[in-house]
Amino acid sequence: MIQSIRVKIGAKEYTLRGENEQKILECAAEVDSQFQQLQGKLQDQSTSTLAVVAALNLAELKYDITLQANSDRELITSELDKMARFLEQCWKKDK
């Protein structure tokens, strides 16, 4: 069921709508954390600039995680293929 969830990001409150309240709260907390970190480092920047930089940081993190997941998937697939070939060879020897 879609529900309204109030979150606070960068001292401003937003009402978001979604089905998974916990997910929305955790995502909003991560955005707020990024925003707060940037606000401390880039005090002379506007709120919109901080929001864009926070979004870019999160997009870069997602990109890196996706790249790593793809690399991991390829490695696991390769290792499983090797194991399958080894087991097939062992099975053929036993016949």
Secondary structure, 3 states (H helix, E strand, C coil): CCEEEEEEECCEEEEEEECCHHHHHHHHHHHHHHHHHHHHHCCCCCHHHHHHHHHHHHHHHHHHHHHHHHHHHHHHHHHHHHHHHHHHHHHHHHC
